[in-house]
Amino acid sequence: MRFKDKVVLVLGGNSGMGLAAAQAFAAEGGKVHLTGRDQATIDAAVAGIPGSRGYRSDIADPAATGAVVADVEDADGRIDVLYINAGVGGFAPLRAITEEAWDHVHAINLKGCVFALQKALRIMGKGGSIVVTGSIGAHGALAGNGAYAAAKGGLYMAMKVFAKELVGEGIRLNMVSPGPIDTPLLHRNPGMSEEDVARLKDMMIANIPMHRMGESEEVAKAVLFLASDDASFITGANLFVDGGLLELR
């Protein structure tokens, strides 16, 4: 019960890693608020997490995130734990990247996350904990991954700077960077068919030292550790959850 009576906001908590984390926070006593863009999956998530509240909100719209924060404040007065998980993929080689696709990936994975953090800080105080989902894609060169890597790489450095700014306020900020995780996001890459996704998964598994993809629940365990008092002397860290893909190259 590490999060008993803690108010937890999970941005992008309606599926995949965000949903697994929201469920785990609630199982350990947290008062969970979660967001997503699809009302059906939000409703399903809330139905499965007793006492939780769900909000339809696009992290690419900072005003919408601000409205969610205001709703959380009305309901519970504060945020103790913030998990920023919302994200989107998108593969394209340099010559095929469009301005529209670049802006879309960056609006969600970088700009949206930064301003979500800014909005949430308004009702966070000393003892608060923030975890942001990064990606190993920010730390390795994968052909076709330029737009995504740039956004997640920018997010990584922004979070390092913000962690330094917030440490004096008693707020910890850490990042968890998943490797290949079997989530619905894999199936939402623009321009990729199911056959393309299957080939991508096979390619990733072949390169993972553990020879399997990770599960959302495995990422959630890392998120809860960083968010909890078990990590009370940790801030500015980036924890890889990737089956050894980066460290054992």
Secondary structure as GFF3:
##gff-version 3
##sequence-region A 1 249
A	DSSP	beta_strand	7	11	.	.	.	ID=ss1
A	DSSP	alpha_helix	16	27	.	.	.	ID=ss2
A	DSSP	beta_strand	31	36	.	.	.	ID=ss3
A	DSSP	alpha_helix	39	48	.	.	.	ID=ss4
A	DSSP	beta_strand	53	56	.	.	.	ID=ss5
A	DSSP	alpha_helix	62	76	.	.	.	ID=ss6
A	DSSP	beta_strand	81	84	.	.	.	ID=ss7
A	DSSP	three_ten_helix	94	96	.	.	.	ID=ss8
A	DSSP	alpha_helix	99	106	.	.	.	ID=ss9
A	DSSP	pi_helix	107	112	.	.	.	ID=ss10
A	DSSP	alpha_helix	113	121	.	.	.	ID=ss11
A	DSSP	beta_strand	129	133	.	.	.	ID=ss12
A	DSSP	three_ten_helix	136	138	.	.	.	ID=ss13
A	DSSP	alpha_helix	146	166	.	.	.	ID=ss14
A	DSSP	three_ten_helix	167	169	.	.	.	ID=ss15
A	DSSP	beta_strand	172	178	.	.	.	ID=ss16
A	DSSP	three_ten_helix	184	188	.	.	.	ID=ss17
A	DSSP	alpha_helix	194	207	.	.	.	ID=ss18
A	DSSP	alpha_helix	216	227	.	.	.	ID=ss19
A	DSSP	three_ten_helix	229	231	.	.	.	ID=ss20
A	DSSP	beta_strand	238	241	.	.	.	ID=ss21
###
